[in-house]
Amino acid sequence: MLDNAPYINTVTLNGKPYQGSWLPLADFAAKGGTLRYTLSTTPTTWGDDPALTPPSGPNADYMKSVAAP
């Protein structure tokens, strides 16, 4: 993280935009991949959609991403 740019601006997964604030390990474990991000000096709206909240609790599906790549 750069001291002057602590906010995430964009994330791409294998060259496609990715909006989720977390990524299941299984997405990388089977095939590998490239995760890239750009940072911003000001707050952004990246990852703030409530629908992108990571799973939680004993019945949560931790193998499924909440964001479409």
HELIX and SHEET records of a PDB file:
HELIX    1   1 ALA A   26  ALA A   29  1                                   4    
HELIX    2   2 PRO A   50  LEU A   52  5                                   3    
SHEET    1   A 3 LYS A  16  PRO A  17  0                                        
SHEET    2   A 3 TYR A   7  LEU A  13 -1                                        
SHEET    3   A 3 LEU A  35  SER A  40 -1                                        
END                                                                             
